[in-house]
Amino acid sequence: MKKIKEPWVFIFIIFCMALFFMFIIFPLSNVLRISLDYEGTTSFRNYYEAFSKSYYRKVFYNSLLMAGISMLGAMTVGFLFAYLVINTNAPGKKIFRFIAMLPLISPPFVVGMAFIMLFGRRGLITNHLLGFLFNIYGWHGLFFVQTLSFFPLAYLFISSSLKLFDPNLGYAAQNLGGNRFHVFRTIEFPLMMPGILGCALLISTSILSDFGNPLLIGGRFDVFATSIYMQATVLMDVETAGVLSLFLLVPTLILFLIQAQYLSKKSFITVTGSTTQIQLKPTNPWVKWPIFISCLIISILVVLLYVAIIVGSFSKVWGVDYSFTWKYIKEAVIGSPGRALRNSLTFASIAAIINSFISVMIAYVLIRKKFFGRGLMDFLSVVLFVIPGTIMGLAYVTTFNVPPLVLTGTPIIIVISMVFRYMPLGIRGGKAALSQISPYLEEASMNLGADSILTMKNIVFPLLKSPFFFALLYTFMKSFTTLSTVIFLVTPRYSVASVYIINMVESGLWGSAAALALFVILICSILLLLIHVILGDKLQLFQL
C-alpha cells in the first residue's frame, strides 16, 4: 500500500468523503437530533415516553421475536436445501438449486402477497379448494412468509461453506470410528460457523428491516419497520419515529459487532494445499430421503406462490371470477402501473451505473492507497450494510425536506438512496478481487512510464470487470425491487413498481398487483439470462 501521490486520487477521496458525510453521517445524525427534540429542547423525554408505553415495548419484543424465529426458520430451510444439493446424491438437485434461487429475483413482499392469494380469507387453496377459513394474519403467517422469503440467503451462505469443506476430513473421521452425526457435530458444523454467523447477521437485519411482509400479513402484530412508517407518514410524529429508528438500529449493530468480533478470533481453514477431488459417497437413506421430502414440500409451496402470481395476472377478479383477461397485463405496460414500472427501470439503471463505478473505485483506493480517514471510509462502507432501509428512508425524508438541500419529492433522492443502500456489496466485491491481484502489476506498468490513470485503464479495470458487473447487476436488481427506503421518498408522479404493488394489494386490486409483480420478476430473470449469456461463468452473482 502506497501513500497518495496522484492528485486525482486525492480529489476522488475528498469527493467520496463529502458524499458519505452528506448522505450517510448527516442524515443519520439528523434522525438522532429529531429523536432528542422534545418541545423545542434537547431531551431524552421522547425515549422515556416510548419506553413507558406498553405498545412500544411490545413492538420491540415483536421485532426481536420475528428476527429470531424467522431467521432460525430461514436458516433451517436454507441448510436443508444446501445439504441436499452439496452433500447428497439425491435426484433433482438442479431443480432444487433453481427453486432456492427463485425468491431472490422478486421483491420479498411478493411472497407475502402470493401467500394471501393462496391462503387468505378468499384464498384459492383455503377458501375455494378446501372450503375453510384460515386466518394467516399475525406472527404465525409472518413467520412462514419471512422464512420462505429469506431462506435463499441462508442457502447461499451455507452452500458456500459446504463447498469449501474438504470431504476427506469427514471420511477420515468416519474411518476412525466416528458416526455420521458425530462427524457433522464435531467437524463439519464448527467449520461452517463463518457461513452460519454471516447468514444470521444478514437474515436478521433483513427481517428487522422487512417492511412489505409485516404490512401485508402482520395484521395487528406490529414491528419496528411498519411502526416507524406509520408514525412518520400517517401520524406525522417524526420524533417518535426517530426514537423507534434508534431502537431498531441497536440490535442490528450488536449482531454485526458480535459476528465481526467472533470471526476475528477464530480460524476456519479447511484447505491448506491441493485437495483431491473424490466422488461423493452414497448418502444414508435415513438422512437423504427425509431431507429430500422436506425440500420437495417446500419447493412445491414456492412454485405454487409464483403460479398464483401468474394466474392472478390473467384473472378478472381474484377470489371471485377466475376467467381469463388481458386487462391487467395491458395496464402494466401502458397504464399507471406501467409508468411506475418505467420509473423503476430508469431509477434502478441510473443507480446501478453510478454505484458500479463508485464502489469499484472506492475498493481500489481502500486496498491500494494509504491516506488519512481510510479507516472511517472503510467503516462507513461496511456499516451501511447493516443499517435497515427503513431508517435510511426516514433519515432522507426528514433531512432533505428542508433547506439547504431540498430533494424530497424528486427522483434524485430516490436514485441517491438506491446508490448508497447497495454500495457496500459492490465495495466488498471490488476489495475481494483486488486482494487477489498483485500490486506489482501496477508498479511494473508505472515503471515502464505509464501514469496511474493509464495503468488503471489498461490493467486494473480489465481485471475488475467481474466485480464491476456484480455491482451493476446486484444494484439494479435490488434497486428495482426495493421498498423499505423508497416508500418514504416516492410521490404519485415518481412512484416505483414495488410501492405501487403494495398500494394495489392494500386496495384489493390483486390483478394489477400480480401483473406488475410478474413483470418485475420477468425483467430480473431476463437480465440474469442476458448477463449469463454474455459473461458465462465469469460472473458468479449468487456465489459467496
NUKELUM-575986 format. One record per residue (C-alpha): y, x, z. Coordinates in Angstrom, 2 decimals, padded with zeros to 5 digits. Layout:
! NUKELUM-575986
NODE/py/px/pz
NODE/Y/X/Z .
...
***
This chain:
! NUKELUM-575986
NODE/py/px/pz
NODE/000.00/000.00/000.00 .
NODE/003.35/001.41/-001.04 .
NODE/006.88/000.85/000.10 .
NODE/009.12/-001.12/-002.22 .
NODE/010.94/000.88/-004.85 .
NODE/011.34/-001.66/-007.65 .
NODE/014.46/-003.88/-007.42 .
NODE/012.71/-006.89/-008.96 .
NODE/010.09/-006.86/-006.19 .
NODE/012.82/-006.83/-003.56 .
NODE/014.60/-009.73/-005.27 .
NODE/011.36/-011.70/-005.53 .
NODE/010.59/-011.20/-001.82 .
NODE/014.09/-012.35/-000.83 .
NODE/013.69/-015.35/-003.12 .
NODE/010.31/-016.31/-001.60 .
NODE/011.51/-015.88/001.97 .
NODE/014.50/-018.10/001.17 .
NODE/012.15/-020.75/-000.24 .
NODE/009.88/-020.52/002.80 .
NODE/012.85/-020.93/005.12 .
NODE/014.30/-023.82/003.13 .
NODE/011.11/-025.80/002.55 .
NODE/008.88/-024.84/005.50 .
NODE/010.75/-023.49/008.53 .
NODE/013.87/-025.61/008.20 .
NODE/012.10/-028.98/007.66 .
NODE/009.61/-028.37/010.48 .
NODE/012.35/-027.28/012.87 .
NODE/014.25/-030.43/011.91 .
NODE/011.27/-032.55/012.98 .
NODE/011.31/-030.74/016.32 .
NODE/015.05/-031.36/016.65 .
NODE/014.62/-035.07/015.88 .
NODE/011.81/-035.41/018.43 .
NODE/014.11/-033.96/021.11 .
NODE/017.07/-036.19/020.19 .
NODE/017.48/-038.86/022.85 .
NODE/020.64/-040.97/022.51 .
NODE/022.58/-038.05/021.06 .
NODE/021.43/-035.45/023.59 .
NODE/018.62/-032.90/023.56 .
NODE/015.93/-034.07/025.94 .
NODE/012.18/-034.37/026.40 .
NODE/012.66/-038.06/027.20 .
NODE/011.01/-039.14/023.94 .
NODE/007.89/-037.16/024.83 .
NODE/007.80/-038.65/028.31 .
NODE/008.12/-042.20/026.97 .
NODE/005.42/-041.58/024.36 .
NODE/003.02/-040.18/026.98 .
NODE/003.79/-043.04/029.33 .
NODE/002.80/-045.74/026.81 .
NODE/-000.88/-046.56/026.64 .
NODE/-000.63/-047.28/022.89 .
NODE/000.34/-043.71/022.00 .
NODE/-002.28/-042.26/024.34 .
NODE/-004.81/-044.45/022.55 .
NODE/-003.58/-043.24/019.16 .
NODE/-004.00/-039.65/020.35 .
NODE/-007.52/-040.39/021.56 .
NODE/-008.41/-042.27/018.36 .
NODE/-007.24/-039.39/016.17 .
NODE/-009.22/-036.79/018.09 .
NODE/-012.26/-039.07/018.18 .
NODE/-012.27/-039.54/014.41 .
NODE/-011.60/-035.84/013.78 .
NODE/-014.64/-035.09/015.91 .
NODE/-017.22/-037.68/014.87 .
NODE/-016.23/-037.84/011.18 .
NODE/-016.25/-034.05/011.00 .
NODE/-019.75/-033.98/012.51 .
NODE/-020.88/-036.70/010.14 .
NODE/-019.46/-034.92/007.09 .
NODE/-020.94/-031.58/008.19 .
NODE/-024.36/-033.15/008.77 .
NODE/-024.43/-034.76/005.33 .
NODE/-022.99/-031.62/003.72 .
NODE/-025.65/-029.49/005.41 .
NODE/-028.45/-031.76/004.20 .
NODE/-027.23/-031.53/000.61 .
NODE/-026.63/-027.76/000.84 .
NODE/-030.02/-027.06/002.39 .
NODE/-031.79/-029.27/-000.16 .
NODE/-030.06/-027.62/-003.14 .
NODE/-030.19/-023.99/-001.94 .
NODE/-033.25/-023.65/000.28 .
NODE/-035.85/-026.07/-001.05 .
NODE/-037.86/-026.61/-004.21 .
NODE/-037.12/-030.34/-004.23 .
NODE/-036.74/-032.13/-007.57 .
NODE/-033.38/-033.24/-008.98 .
NODE/-031.27/-030.53/-007.35 .
NODE/-028.75/-030.51/-010.22 .
NODE/-028.19/-034.24/-009.76 .
NODE/-027.65/-033.85/-006.02 .
NODE/-025.22/-031.00/-006.68 .
NODE/-023.23/-033.18/-009.08 .
NODE/-023.09/-036.11/-006.65 .
NODE/-021.94/-033.78/-003.86 .
NODE/-019.03/-032.75/-006.10 .
NODE/-018.10/-036.25/-007.27 .
NODE/-015.72/-037.22/-004.40 .
NODE/-013.70/-034.04/-004.99 .
NODE/-012.29/-035.32/-008.29 .
NODE/-010.87/-038.53/-006.83 .
NODE/-008.39/-039.32/-004.05 .
NODE/-010.19/-039.54/-000.68 .
NODE/-008.95/-043.10/-000.14 .
NODE/-010.74/-044.27/-003.31 .
NODE/-013.95/-044.12/-001.27 .
NODE/-012.35/-046.48/001.27 .
NODE/-011.19/-048.81/-001.47 .
NODE/-014.63/-048.95/-003.08 .
NODE/-016.25/-049.40/000.34 .
NODE/-014.18/-052.54/000.87 .
NODE/-015.07/-053.79/-002.62 .
NODE/-018.77/-053.47/-001.80 .
NODE/-018.97/-054.24/001.92 .
NODE/-015.73/-056.06/002.77 .
NODE/-015.20/-059.74/003.51 .
NODE/-015.51/-060.52/-000.21 .
NODE/-017.74/-057.54/-000.88 .
NODE/-020.11/-057.59/-003.83 .
NODE/-023.10/-056.49/-001.73 .
NODE/-022.46/-058.10/001.66 .
NODE/-020.94/-061.38/000.51 .
NODE/-022.36/-062.11/-002.95 .
NODE/-025.76/-060.39/-002.92 .
NODE/-026.77/-060.58/000.74 .
NODE/-024.68/-063.58/001.75 .
NODE/-023.40/-062.49/005.15 .
NODE/-020.06/-061.45/006.61 .
NODE/-019.85/-057.85/007.72 .
NODE/-016.73/-056.52/009.44 .
NODE/-016.25/-052.96/008.22 .
NODE/-012.73/-052.58/009.63 .
NODE/-012.37/-050.33/012.65 .
NODE/-013.62/-046.97/013.77 .
NODE/-017.19/-047.53/012.52 .
NODE/-016.09/-048.29/008.96 .
NODE/-013.62/-045.42/009.06 .
NODE/-016.39/-043.09/010.23 .
NODE/-018.62/-043.95/007.27 .
NODE/-015.77/-043.69/004.77 .
NODE/-014.46/-040.35/006.04 .
NODE/-017.97/-038.94/006.21 .
NODE/-018.53/-039.79/002.54 .
NODE/-015.03/-038.63/001.56 .
NODE/-015.18/-035.20/003.16 .
NODE/-018.85/-034.17/003.11 .
NODE/-018.34/-032.33/-000.24 .
NODE/-016.12/-029.82/001.60 .
NODE/-018.93/-029.18/004.08 .
NODE/-021.37/-028.82/001.20 .
NODE/-019.18/-026.15/-000.40 .
NODE/-018.79/-024.06/002.73 .
NODE/-022.39/-024.32/003.92 .
NODE/-023.94/-023.79/000.49 .
NODE/-021.81/-020.67/000.07 .
NODE/-023.13/-019.35/003.40 .
NODE/-026.72/-020.14/002.42 .
NODE/-026.31/-018.36/-000.92 .
NODE/-025.18/-015.20/000.87 .
NODE/-028.17/-015.27/003.21 .
NODE/-030.94/-012.85/002.23 .
NODE/-034.20/-014.89/002.33 .
NODE/-036.13/-011.68/003.03 .
NODE/-034.78/-011.80/006.61 .
NODE/-036.29/-015.23/007.18 .
NODE/-039.58/-014.37/005.55 .
NODE/-039.85/-011.17/007.62 .
NODE/-039.25/-013.15/010.82 .
NODE/-041.92/-015.67/009.85 .
NODE/-044.38/-012.86/009.10 .
NODE/-043.76/-011.57/012.65 .
NODE/-044.83/-014.90/014.12 .
NODE/-041.65/-016.99/014.24 .
NODE/-041.97/-020.63/013.16 .
NODE/-039.56/-022.14/010.63 .
NODE/-037.33/-023.85/013.21 .
NODE/-037.16/-020.71/015.37 .
NODE/-036.11/-018.63/012.34 .
NODE/-033.42/-021.15/011.46 .
NODE/-032.09/-021.34/015.04 .
NODE/-032.04/-017.60/015.75 .
NODE/-031.26/-016.07/012.33 .
NODE/-030.01/-018.46/009.67 .
NODE/-027.76/-020.67/011.79 .
NODE/-025.88/-017.81/013.54 .
NODE/-025.26/-016.17/010.15 .
NODE/-023.88/-019.45/008.83 .
NODE/-021.25/-019.63/011.57 .
NODE/-018.33/-018.43/009.38 .
NODE/-019.03/-021.23/006.92 .
NODE/-019.54/-023.76/009.69 .
NODE/-016.34/-022.85/011.52 .
NODE/-014.33/-022.76/008.32 .
NODE/-015.86/-026.10/007.44 .
NODE/-014.97/-027.58/010.84 .
NODE/-011.36/-026.37/010.52 .
NODE/-010.82/-027.72/007.03 .
NODE/-012.55/-031.06/007.55 .
NODE/-010.98/-031.72/010.96 .
NODE/-007.46/-031.05/009.70 .
NODE/-008.16/-033.11/006.57 .
NODE/-009.34/-036.03/008.69 .
NODE/-006.39/-035.73/011.08 .
NODE/-004.00/-035.92/008.12 .
NODE/-006.01/-038.54/006.22 .
NODE/-003.68/-041.45/005.59 .
NODE/-005.20/-043.70/002.95 .
NODE/-008.58/-044.42/004.54 .
NODE/-007.22/-045.32/008.01 .
NODE/-004.58/-047.51/006.36 .
NODE/-007.16/-049.37/004.26 .
NODE/-010.13/-049.60/006.59 .
NODE/-008.93/-048.66/010.06 .
NODE/-007.84/-052.19/010.92 .
NODE/-006.34/-052.16/014.41 .
NODE/-007.79/-048.71/015.06 .
NODE/-004.54/-046.74/014.70 .
NODE/-004.45/-042.96/014.25 .
NODE/-001.63/-040.44/014.05 .
NODE/-001.16/-040.46/010.28 .
NODE/-000.67/-044.22/010.00 .
NODE/001.37/-044.43/013.21 .
NODE/003.79/-041.73/012.05 .
NODE/004.29/-043.55/008.75 .
NODE/004.82/-046.92/010.43 .
NODE/007.27/-045.51/012.96 .
NODE/009.30/-043.66/010.32 .
NODE/009.36/-046.17/007.46 .
NODE/008.77/-049.63/008.96 .
NODE/010.18/-049.43/012.49 .
NODE/012.75/-046.76/011.49 .
NODE/012.07/-044.89/014.73 .
NODE/012.12/-041.30/013.43 .
NODE/012.38/-039.85/016.94 .
NODE/009.01/-041.29/017.95 .
NODE/007.61/-040.32/014.56 .
NODE/008.74/-036.75/015.26 .
NODE/007.03/-036.79/018.66 .
NODE/003.77/-038.03/017.13 .
NODE/004.05/-035.34/014.45 .
NODE/004.15/-032.65/017.11 .
NODE/001.18/-034.28/018.85 .
NODE/-000.69/-034.14/015.54 .
NODE/000.28/-030.53/014.87 .
NODE/-001.03/-029.22/018.20 .
NODE/-004.78/-029.90/017.68 .
NODE/-004.68/-028.61/014.09 .
NODE/-003.11/-025.33/015.18 .
NODE/-005.55/-025.00/018.09 .
NODE/-008.50/-025.46/015.72 .
NODE/-007.05/-022.86/013.37 .
NODE/-006.43/-020.29/016.11 .
NODE/-009.89/-020.75/017.64 .
NODE/-011.53/-020.22/014.28 .
NODE/-009.42/-017.18/013.45 .
NODE/-009.97/-015.62/016.89 .
NODE/-013.72/-016.20/016.79 .
NODE/-014.26/-014.80/013.33 .
NODE/-012.15/-011.72/014.05 .
NODE/-014.58/-010.63/016.80 .
NODE/-017.87/-011.33/015.05 .
NODE/-019.88/-009.58/012.40 .
NODE/-021.82/-011.67/009.93 .
NODE/-023.03/-009.03/007.45 .
NODE/-026.31/-010.03/005.83 .
NODE/-026.28/-007.78/002.78 .
NODE/-025.98/-004.03/003.33 .
NODE/-027.25/-002.85/-000.02 .
NODE/-029.02/-004.15/-003.09 .
NODE/-031.40/-007.01/-002.45 .
NODE/-034.46/-008.00/-004.39 .
NODE/-034.35/-011.45/-005.92 .
NODE/-037.54/-013.22/-004.87 .
NODE/-038.88/-016.60/-005.83 .
NODE/-038.18/-019.43/-003.40 .
NODE/-041.27/-020.23/-001.39 .
NODE/-042.55/-023.84/-001.29 .
NODE/-040.82/-025.82/001.44 .
NODE/-042.79/-027.51/004.20 .
NODE/-043.25/-031.16/003.07 .
NODE/-042.31/-032.39/006.57 .
NODE/-038.93/-030.71/006.05 .
NODE/-038.36/-031.23/002.35 .
NODE/-039.11/-034.93/001.92 .
NODE/-037.11/-036.32/004.90 .
NODE/-034.10/-034.33/003.70 .
NODE/-034.74/-035.46/000.11 .
NODE/-034.93/-039.14/001.10 .
NODE/-031.76/-038.86/003.23 .
NODE/-029.83/-037.24/000.38 .
NODE/-031.21/-039.79/-002.08 .
NODE/-029.97/-042.73/000.03 .
NODE/-026.54/-041.16/000.42 .
NODE/-026.42/-040.35/-003.31 .
NODE/-027.21/-043.95/-004.24 .
NODE/-024.40/-045.12/-001.98 .
NODE/-021.92/-042.65/-003.50 .
NODE/-022.89/-043.72/-007.02 .
NODE/-022.51/-047.39/-006.07 .
NODE/-018.99/-046.71/-004.83 .
NODE/-017.95/-045.31/-008.19 .
NODE/-019.79/-048.06/-010.06 .
NODE/-017.69/-050.54/-008.06 .
NODE/-014.53/-048.81/-009.33 .
NODE/-015.75/-049.11/-012.93 .
NODE/-016.87/-052.73/-012.62 .
NODE/-013.68/-053.66/-010.78 .
NODE/-011.58/-052.27/-013.62 .
NODE/-013.10/-054.79/-016.03 .
NODE/-013.49/-057.83/-013.74 .
NODE/-010.97/-060.69/-013.81 .
NODE/-010.80/-061.35/-010.07 .
NODE/-012.88/-059.15/-007.78 .
NODE/-014.92/-061.20/-005.34 .
NODE/-014.35/-064.44/-007.28 .
NODE/-014.70/-064.02/-011.03 .
NODE/-016.60/-061.02/-012.41 .
NODE/-016.17/-061.95/-016.07 .
NODE/-015.06/-059.17/-018.43 .
NODE/-011.39/-058.40/-019.15 .
NODE/-009.33/-055.57/-020.66 .
NODE/-006.20/-056.67/-018.80 .
NODE/-006.17/-054.03/-016.07 .
NODE/-007.08/-051.18/-018.39 .
NODE/-004.13/-052.10/-020.63 .
NODE/-001.83/-052.24/-017.59 .
NODE/-002.94/-048.76/-016.56 .
NODE/-001.82/-047.50/-019.98 .
NODE/001.35/-049.40/-020.86 .
NODE/002.33/-051.36/-017.74 .
NODE/003.80/-050.44/-014.36 .
NODE/000.58/-048.70/-013.25 .
NODE/000.79/-046.64/-016.44 .
NODE/004.29/-045.48/-015.53 .
NODE/003.05/-044.34/-012.12 .
NODE/000.15/-042.56/-013.83 .
NODE/002.51/-040.73/-016.21 .
NODE/004.71/-039.73/-013.28 .
NODE/001.69/-038.25/-011.53 .
NODE/000.72/-036.32/-014.66 .
NODE/004.24/-034.95/-015.06 .
NODE/004.83/-034.03/-011.42 .
NODE/001.36/-032.52/-010.94 .
NODE/001.64/-030.47/-014.15 .
NODE/005.03/-029.02/-013.19 .
NODE/003.87/-028.28/-009.65 .
NODE/000.68/-026.62/-010.91 .
NODE/002.54/-024.30/-013.30 .
NODE/005.14/-023.29/-010.70 .
NODE/002.57/-022.81/-007.94 .
NODE/000.15/-020.74/-010.03 .
NODE/002.85/-018.21/-010.93 .
NODE/004.46/-018.00/-007.48 .
NODE/001.21/-017.90/-005.48 .
NODE/-000.30/-015.10/-007.58 .
NODE/002.94/-013.09/-007.33 .
NODE/003.09/-013.62/-003.55 .
NODE/-000.52/-012.49/-003.28 .
NODE/000.38/-009.35/-005.25 .
NODE/003.30/-008.32/-003.02 .
NODE/001.33/-009.10/000.15 .
NODE/-001.57/-006.89/-000.92 .
NODE/000.22/-004.13/-002.81 .
NODE/003.66/-003.81/-001.17 .
NODE/004.89/-002.85/002.27 .
NODE/008.12/-004.49/003.39 .
NODE/009.93/-005.93/006.37 .
NODE/008.84/-009.52/007.00 .
NODE/005.46/-009.12/005.30 .
NODE/003.63/-010.42/008.38 .
NODE/005.85/-013.51/008.53 .
NODE/005.33/-014.26/004.85 .
NODE/001.59/-013.82/005.26 .
NODE/001.57/-016.11/008.31 .
NODE/003.59/-018.83/006.57 .
NODE/001.32/-018.71/003.54 .
NODE/-001.67/-019.35/005.84 .
NODE/-000.21/-021.83/008.32 .
NODE/000.75/-024.19/005.50 .
NODE/-002.97/-024.70/005.03 .
NODE/-003.38/-026.38/008.42 .
NODE/-000.16/-028.42/008.64 .
NODE/-001.08/-032.07/007.95 .
NODE/000.59/-033.58/004.91 .
NODE/001.96/-036.45/006.99 .
NODE/004.08/-034.02/009.00 .
NODE/005.44/-032.35/005.87 .
NODE/006.25/-035.74/004.36 .
NODE/008.22/-036.75/007.45 .
NODE/009.89/-033.34/007.55 .
NODE/011.04/-033.57/003.95 .
NODE/012.26/-037.16/004.05 .
NODE/014.33/-036.57/007.21 .
NODE/015.65/-033.13/006.22 .
NODE/016.65/-033.73/002.62 .
NODE/018.08/-037.20/003.12 .
NODE/021.43/-035.84/004.31 .
NODE/023.85/-033.14/003.10 .
NODE/024.00/-030.30/002.26 .
NODE/020.87/-030.77/000.14 .
NODE/020.14/-034.40/-000.69 .
NODE/016.83/-034.56/-002.58 .
NODE/015.23/-037.70/-001.19 .
NODE/014.64/-040.27/-003.90 .
NODE/014.47/-037.68/-006.67 .
NODE/011.41/-036.30/-008.47 .
NODE/012.50/-032.78/-007.44 .
NODE/011.44/-033.23/-003.81 .
NODE/008.09/-034.71/-004.91 .
NODE/007.35/-031.64/-007.04 .
NODE/008.51/-029.28/-004.27 .
NODE/006.21/-030.98/-001.76 .
NODE/003.28/-030.54/-004.14 .
NODE/004.06/-026.87/-004.75 .
NODE/004.24/-025.87/-001.09 .
NODE/001.45/-028.17/000.04 .
NODE/-001.14/-026.42/-002.13 .
NODE/000.27/-022.90/-002.31 .
NODE/-001.98/-021.38/000.41 .
NODE/-005.23/-021.59/-001.57 .
NODE/-003.56/-020.07/-004.63 .
NODE/-002.36/-017.17/-002.49 .
NODE/-005.79/-016.87/-000.91 .
NODE/-007.46/-016.68/-004.31 .
NODE/-004.99/-014.06/-005.53 .
NODE/-005.43/-011.92/-002.41 .
NODE/-009.20/-012.08/-002.68 .
NODE/-009.08/-010.97/-006.33 .
NODE/-006.59/-008.17/-005.68 .
NODE/-008.69/-006.86/-002.80 .
NODE/-011.44/-006.15/-005.32 .
NODE/-009.13/-004.36/-007.79 .
NODE/-008.48/-000.68/-007.17 .
NODE/-004.76/000.16/-006.84 .
NODE/-005.48/003.41/-008.70 .
NODE/-005.46/001.45/-011.96 .
NODE/-001.81/000.61/-011.43 .
NODE/-000.98/004.11/-010.27 .
NODE/-002.61/005.58/-013.37 .
NODE/-000.55/003.27/-015.57 .
NODE/002.69/004.29/-013.86 .
NODE/001.77/007.98/-014.04 .
NODE/001.45/007.55/-017.80 .
NODE/005.03/006.31/-018.00 .
NODE/004.77/002.51/-017.68 .
NODE/007.12/000.79/-015.25 .
NODE/005.87/-001.78/-012.74 .
NODE/006.71/-004.79/-014.90 .
NODE/004.78/-003.39/-017.88 .
NODE/001.91/-002.46/-015.56 .
NODE/001.74/-005.98/-014.16 .
NODE/001.90/-007.49/-017.65 .
NODE/-000.82/-005.33/-019.20 .
NODE/-003.10/-004.56/-016.24 .
NODE/-002.55/-006.74/-013.16 .
NODE/-002.05/-010.18/-014.73 .
NODE/-005.09/-009.97/-017.05 .
NODE/-007.24/-009.12/-014.02 .
NODE/-005.76/-012.06/-012.09 .
NODE/-006.50/-014.63/-014.76 .
NODE/-009.22/-016.28/-012.70 .
NODE/-007.14/-016.84/-009.52 .
NODE/-004.19/-017.92/-011.71 .
NODE/-006.24/-020.68/-013.33 .
NODE/-007.79/-021.51/-009.96 .
NODE/-004.30/-022.13/-008.53 .
NODE/-003.28/-024.03/-011.68 .
NODE/-006.28/-026.35/-011.71 .
NODE/-006.55/-026.81/-007.95 .
NODE/-002.84/-027.61/-007.54 .
NODE/-002.92/-030.07/-010.43 .
NODE/-005.96/-031.94/-009.14 .
NODE/-004.77/-032.12/-005.53 .
NODE/-001.18/-032.99/-006.52 .
NODE/-002.46/-035.61/-008.94 .
NODE/-004.40/-037.34/-006.15 .
NODE/-002.18/-036.56/-003.13 .
NODE/-000.95/-039.33/-000.83 .
NODE/-000.12/-038.33/002.75 .
NODE/003.01/-036.32/001.86 .
NODE/004.36/-038.09/-001.22 .
NODE/004.14/-041.58/000.27 .
NODE/007.25/-040.68/002.29 .
NODE/009.09/-039.45/-000.80 .
NODE/008.38/-041.84/-003.67 .
NODE/010.68/-044.63/-004.84 .
NODE/009.96/-047.65/-007.06 .
NODE/011.32/-045.65/-010.00 .
NODE/009.46/-042.45/-009.18 .
NODE/006.19/-043.75/-007.81 .
NODE/002.89/-041.94/-008.35 .
NODE/-000.63/-043.16/-009.04 .
NODE/-002.03/-042.62/-005.54 .
NODE/000.78/-044.58/-003.85 .
NODE/000.56/-047.30/-006.49 .
NODE/-003.18/-047.68/-005.86 .
NODE/-002.62/-048.08/-002.12 .
NODE/000.12/-050.67/-002.68 .
NODE/-002.10/-052.65/-005.06 .
NODE/-005.01/-052.66/-002.60 .
NODE/-002.76/-053.88/000.20 .
NODE/-001.57/-056.66/-002.11 .
NODE/-005.13/-057.64/-003.02 .
NODE/-004.75/-056.57/-006.66 .
NODE/-008.18/-054.96/-006.86 .
NODE/-008.39/-054.92/-010.64 .
NODE/-005.15/-053.00/-011.11 .
NODE/-006.05/-050.59/-008.29 .
NODE/-009.55/-049.97/-009.66 .
NODE/-008.34/-049.40/-013.24 .
NODE/-005.70/-046.90/-012.14 .
NODE/-008.22/-045.11/-009.89 .
NODE/-010.64/-044.96/-012.82 .
NODE/-008.01/-043.25/-014.99 .
NODE/-007.26/-040.74/-012.23 .
NODE/-010.96/-039.86/-011.97 .
NODE/-011.36/-039.63/-015.75 .
NODE/-008.34/-037.36/-016.19 .
NODE/-009.56/-034.97/-013.48 .
NODE/-013.06/-034.98/-014.97 .
NODE/-011.80/-034.28/-018.49 .
NODE/-009.60/-031.46/-017.22 .
NODE/-012.54/-029.87/-015.40 .
NODE/-014.67/-030.15/-018.51 .
NODE/-012.00/-028.54/-020.71 .
NODE/-011.49/-025.68/-018.29 .
NODE/-015.24/-025.12/-018.14 .
NODE/-015.48/-025.07/-021.95 .
NODE/-012.57/-022.63/-022.24 .
NODE/-013.40/-020.27/-019.36 .
NODE/-017.11/-020.90/-018.83 .
NODE/-018.37/-019.46/-015.54 .
NODE/-015.35/-017.17/-015.14 .
NODE/-013.56/-019.81/-013.11 .
NODE/-015.52/-020.98/-010.07 .
NODE/-013.25/-023.70/-008.73 .
NODE/-015.83/-025.20/-006.41 .
NODE/-017.24/-021.93/-005.11 .
NODE/-016.06/-020.49/-001.79 .
***
